[in-house]
Amino acid sequence: MYTDATKRQALAEILAAHPATDTTAKCTRIRAALARFALTTFEASRYLDCYDPRARVMQLRHAGDVIRTHWQTVETEGGGKHRVGLYVLEPKGGNHAERH
């Protein structure tokens, strides 16, 4: 299980391994993170430098990944609470009939 600090470190390593700003690199970063743990839109934006992670997740879905979205509330550094998507990558061969 990842703590917040170890997850942020893992996200920093993913960003460093794929530093480009094009959509392919952003999809690669999100896919690499999802292969390891669930990821919120906030984390993808903040720590993976993906301004609109929803669009990148949609691209990954179109490419064949089954990614489910769960909703949760997170608190930002400024103390604001926001409802964000939590993305979970389904393992290959998982239940494709469920909604994303």
C-alpha positions in Angstrom: 0.0 0.0 0.0 1.2 3.5 -0.8 1.3 6.3 1.6 0.8 9.8 0.3 4.5 10.5 0.4 5.5 7.3 -1.4 2.7 7.8 -4.0 3.9 11.3 -4.7 7.4 10.0 -5.0 6.3 7.4 -7.5 4.4 10.0 -9.5 7.5 12.2 -9.6 9.5 9.3 -10.9 6.9 8.6 -13.6 6.9 12.3 -14.6 10.7 12.3 -14.7 10.7 9.2 -16.9 8.3 10.7 -19.4 8.9 14.5 -19.3 7.4 15.5 -22.7 4.3 17.7 -22.9 2.6 16.1 -25.9 -0.6 14.0 -25.4 1.2 10.7 -26.0 3.6 11.4 -23.1 0.7 12.5 -20.8 -1.2 9.3 -21.7 1.9 7.3 -21.0 2.3 8.9 -17.6 -1.3 8.3 -16.6 -1.2 4.7 -17.9 2.0 4.1 -15.9 0.5 5.5 -12.7 -2.7 3.5 -13.2 -0.7 0.3 -13.6 0.5 0.9 -10.0 -2.4 2.5 -8.2 -5.7 4.4 -8.4 -5.2 8.0 -9.5 -7.4 11.1 -9.0 -7.8 13.9 -11.5 -6.2 16.2 -8.9 -3.1 13.9 -8.6 -2.7 13.6 -12.4 -3.0 17.3 -12.9 -0.8 18.3 -9.9 1.9 15.6 -9.9 1.9 14.3 -13.5 1.6 17.7 -15.2 -1.5 16.7 -17.1 -3.7 19.8 -17.3 -6.9 17.9 -18.4 -6.5 14.3 -17.3 -10.1 13.5 -18.2 -9.2 13.9 -21.9 -6.2 11.6 -21.6 -8.2 9.0 -19.7 -10.7 9.1 -22.5 -7.9 8.5 -25.0 -6.7 5.5 -23.0 -10.3 4.1 -22.9 -10.5 4.5 -26.7 -7.2 2.7 -27.0 -8.7 -0.3 -25.2 -8.0 0.3 -21.5 -10.9 -0.3 -19.1 -10.7 2.5 -16.6 -13.5 3.0 -14.1 -14.2 6.3 -12.4 -15.2 6.6 -8.8 -16.0 9.9 -7.1 -14.3 11.3 -4.0 -13.8 14.6 -2.3 -10.2 15.8 -1.8 -8.8 18.8 0.0 -6.3 21.0 -1.8 -3.3 22.7 -0.3 -5.4 25.9 0.1 -8.0 24.0 2.1 -10.7 23.9 -0.5 -12.7 20.7 -0.9 -13.4 19.4 -4.5 -15.2 16.4 -5.9 -12.8 14.6 -8.2 -12.7 11.4 -10.2 -10.7 8.5 -8.9 -9.5 6.4 -11.9 -9.0 2.7 -11.5 -7.5 0.5 -14.2 -9.2 -2.8 -14.6 -6.9 -5.7 -15.2 -6.9 -7.2 -18.7 -9.7 -9.7 -19.0 -11.8 -7.8 -16.3 -15.5 -7.1 -16.5 -15.9 -4.9 -19.6 -19.7 -4.6 -19.2 -19.5 -2.2 -16.3 -19.8 1.6 -16.8 -16.7 3.7 -16.9 
